[in-house]
């Protein structure tokens, strides 16, 4: 008598092993504790054998019957269903080991001797964001050039063309590693050269970096005819070398003059991570003078016409233009380029400079703890930088 869904669902454990036949060798196996599974008794080459089909309810009665019929077809072709199941399992296991994601992580691990931890984190984060969701579970040797191109085109349509080119290059290195380890036959990423838009031209911001010219600029900032608040903003710009919007949007609540520190909230930062700016003695002096004028306001640099709002991002650059510095000579971003160029030339640690510029990409979880990374070193660097600027200004004025 064949089983019914109601019977299978309602049958409970009774402290003994139970076997309830559905015909054709298929039966419901119930453990003493009441766990249910499907099994198939069959004969192969004259020997009695048993195939465990799988658990109920993950496999329904209907599905168990379908698998019984599939096993019978294998037997007609002289194939042992148990062996076929083991081979399928082995194939699936190998597919997981040889998936694009598995090869990617293995490749990244092999770079440990060449990469810093941050580089590895950055590369994997990019691949996890753009490539692995679509292609990660696929066996790497089965991925075609059109499939990879579809993912890169999606990035292109999102406006991240530069990242698309970087990702294509990284995928190429992963495919070549897979070829070397016998898990792929060709680098399909190489077929995509020229298939996505050209990388945008790098935009270089005008910046003054020659020491004598920097000294003249600093004196010009000190002696400019603009308002006192604007003059303070321009004098602080080279010392702090933050982005224009970060400077003009500064709030007094973010600044601790006693601790000589400015903590910019994550939502104001391009990288969406809190940023700590150590304040040199010279910067603190300017801010104390400014506090006497704008300390009643929320903003360090309030809007001239509406004090309840911050100074416009464009106001400092307009002040530079009014001082005679054209866009081909100096920009607000140029203060960042000035600091980066000279500090690198002076031999400061690249990581200190990059962290102070808030350039480095960071993992969200780690960043919540690492916003003060290299802070003691950066404090010394920022004070030395202000001292250097003071010397340049003094020399130019002599």
N, C-alpha and C positions, 0 to 999 in steps of 0.2 A: 504494500500500500504506500503510495507516494506521500511525501510530507507536504504540509501546508504552511503558509507563512504564519498563521495563527498558532499552530502547534510549535513551530520553531521559536517563536517569540515568547510563548508562555512557559515552555518547558524549563524547569529549574533543577539545580543540583540537588542530589539526595544523599550525598555522602559516598556514592559509588560511581564508578565509571559507567557512562551510558553511551550506547551506540544505536542510532535510529536511522534505518536504511531508507534511501529515496529511490533505490533501483539503479541498475547499471554499475554497481560498485561504489556509488556515492553514498556517504552516510554522514550524519551529524554526530560529532563527538563531543560529549559533555564531561568535564572533569568532575570529581567529587565536590569541588567548591562551586561549580556552576558555570565555569568558563566554556564557551562554545566555539567549535571550529569545524571546518569542512575537510573531509578526507576522502580519498579515492583508492579503493582496493582494486588491483589489476594484476594481470599476469604478463610477464615479458620474458621471452626465451625460455618458457616453461617454469619460471620462478614466480612465486607470489611476492608482490611488491606493494608499497604504500606511498601515495603522494599526498602531502599536506597542502591543501589548496589555499587555506587561509582562515582567519577568524570571522566569526559572525558577531556583530552586524556589519562590519566593514565590507564583507562579501555577502550579498543577499542570496536567498535560495535560487533566484533566477540566474544570478551570475555564477553560482556554484555549478548549476546544471550546464551552463554554457561552457565552463572550463572542463567539465566532464566530457562533453562532446569534442572539445578541442583536443583533449588527451587521447580520445579514441582515434581521432584522425591521425595523430602522431604514431599510434601503435600500428595502424594500417600500413604506414610507411616504414615500419620497423625502427621507429625512434622511441627511445625510452623517455616518457614524460618527466621523470625525476631528473634525468641527465639534462634534458632540454631546459628545465627550470633552473638548474644550477648554472648552466652556461649563460642563460639570460641574466641571472643575478651577477655573474662574473663580468659580463659585458657592461651591465649598468654600473658596476663598481668602477670598472676601468674608465667608463665615460665620465664619471665624476672626477676621477684622478686626472683625466686629460681634458677637463673643461677649460674654457678660456680663463675663468676666474682662478682655478687651481694653478694653471701655468703662470698666470700673471703674478700671483702671490709668491710662487716659488722663484720666479725671475727676480722679483723685487728683493726677496731674501738674499739672493745670490749677489746683489749689488751692495750689501752691507759694508763690505770692505772699501768700496769706492764712494759711497754716499754718506752724508750725515743723516742722523735720525730725522731731521726736519725735511731733508730732501725726499727721503723715502715716504714720509707722511704726506708731503705735498703731491707727489706723483700718484700715490694710491688714492688719495682723496679725489683727484681729478678723474681717474679711471672709474672709481666707485660712483661718481656723480653722473658721468656721461656714457660709459661703455658697459660696465658690468650689469646694470639693470636689464639691458636688452640682450646682450650676448654672453653674459657670464656663465650661464648654465650649459651653454652649447659646447659639444666637443670641439676643440680648437681646429681640428683638421676639417671639420664640416662647414666652417664659416667661409662664405664667399665674399668676393670683392664688392658686389652690389649690396650685400647685407651690411657690411661695414660702412659703405658709402652712405646708406640710408641714415645711419646714426650720425655720421659727420655732417650730413646735409641738415639734419635736425638742429645740430649745434649752430650751423651756419645761419639758419633761419632765426635762431634765437639771438643772433648778433655777436656770438663769441667766436669769430673767425680765427683769431689768433690761437685760442685754445683748441680749436678744431685741428689746426696744423700741428700743434704740439702733441695732441692726442694721437693723430695719425702716425707721427714719428715714434711715439712710445709703443703703439700697437705693432709697428714694424719690428721694433726690437724684441717684442714679446714673441711674434711669429718666428723670428730668426732663432730665438732661444728654443722654441718648440721644435723647429727643424733639427737643431743640433742635438736635441734629446730624443729624437725619433717619434715625436707626437704630431708633427705636421709635415707636409711635403713642400709647401711654398709660402712665401710672404705675400699675402693678398694685399697688404697695405701698400706695397711697392707699386701695385697696379693703379693706385689712386693718386699718384703724383699728377698735379695739374687738374684734378677732378673737382676741387673746391676752390672757392674764390681766393684770390691772392691775399696775402697778409697785408693789413693796412700799414701804410708808411708810419714809421716811428715819429711821434711828434716831439721835437726838441724845443724846450722852452728857453728863451733867451736868458742868459745869466752872466753876471760879472764874476769872474773867478781870479783875475790877476790881482795880486795883493795890493799894489799901488792904487788900482782903480777901485778896489773894495774900500780902501781907506777914504778915498774921495767921496764915494757913495755914502758912507756912514756919516761923514761930516755934513753932507748935503741933507741927509735925513734929520740930523740934529738941528740944522739951521733953516729948515723949510718954513715957509710962511703959512702953512695950513693951520688948522685949529690945534689946540693943545692935545685934545683926545686923539686926533688923527696922527699927530706927530709921535705920540706915545706908541700907537699901533705900529707905525713905520719903524720906530727905533727897536721895538721888540721883535719884529719880523725876522731880522737876521739872527738874533740870539736864540729864538725858539724854533725856527724853521718848520713850523706846522703849516698845514694847508690854509689857504685864505679863509675858507668858510669856518674852519676850526678856530682861527684867530678872531675873526669878527664876531663869532657867536659865543665867545667866552663869557661865562657867568661868574660872578664873585663867589657864589656858593661852591664852585669847583676848585677854587684857589685857596690854598693854605699858605699864607705868607710866612708864618712862623716856622712851618715845616719846609718852606721853600719848595713847594710842589703844586703842580696843576694836574688834576685828574679829569681827563675828558671822558664823559660817558660814552658807552659803546654806540648808542644810536646816532651820535654825531660823527663817528669815525667812518671812513671809507671801508675799512675792513670789518666794521661792526664789532670791534673789540675795544674794551676800555684801554685808554692810553695814558701813561704817566709821563709828564714833562717835568724834569727837575729844573728848578729855577736858580740861576746863578745870582750872585750878590747884586750884579748890575741890573738884572731883570727885576729882582725884588725891589730895588730902589726906585725903578721907574713905576712899578705897580703901586708902591706906597704913595708916591706923588699923585698918581692917577686916582687912587682910592679916595683921596681928599676931595676930588672933583666929581667922580661918578659912583662913589661907594653907596650912595642912596638908591642907585638903580640896580635892577636885576642883572644888567649886562655891564661888562667891563668897558665895552665900547658901544654905548647906546646910540641909536639913530639920532642924528642931529635934529630931525624934524618930528620924530615920534619916539621919545625916550623909552616907551614901553616895548620897543622892538630893537633888535641889534642893528649895528651898522651894516650897510649893504656890502656883500662880498666884493662888489666892483669898486667901492669907494677908495680903498688903498691904492689900487692900480691906477685909478684916475688921478690920484695925488702924485703918483710917480710920473705920470705923463705931464702934469702941470709943472713938475720940477725939471722937465726937459729930457727925461729918460724915455725914449721911444720903445715900442714893443719889440724892436729888433735888438735892443740893448739890455732891458731888464723887465722881468715880470715878477709877480708875487711868488709864483712857483720857482722863479729863479733863485730865491733865497734858500730854498731846499737844495737846489742843484749846487749852489755856491758852497753850502755847508758840506754836502756829500763829497764834492770834488776835493776840497781842501783837506777835510778830515781824512779822507783816504790817502791823499798825498802825504799827510803827516804821519801815516802809519797806524792810525787807530784801528782797532779790531772791526772787521767788516760787520759782524753780528751786532755789535754795539750800535754802529751807525744805522744799520737797517732797522733795528728795533726802534731807535729814536725817530727814524723817518716813518715808522709804522707801515713799513713795506711788507714785512714777512707775512705770508699766509699761515694761519694757525688753525689747528683743530679746535672746534668750539668748546669741548670739555676741557682740554688742556689750557686753553686761553683764559678760562675763568680763574686759573691759578697762576698763569704766567704773565699777567699784565705788567708785573714788576720785574720781569726777567732782565738780568744784567743791570739792575737799578744802581747799585753802588758804583759800578764802572761808568755808567752813563752820567751819574752826578759829577764825577771827576771830569769826564769828557766835556760836559756842558759848561762847567766853570772854566776849564782851560780854553774852550772855544770863545767864551765871552772875553776872557783876558786877552786872547789873541786879537779879537776884533778891536778892543780898546787900544792895543798897541798900534794896529794898522791906522786907526783913526788919528791917534796922537802924532804918528809919523807923518801922515798926510797933511796935518794942520800946521806942522812946523815950517 
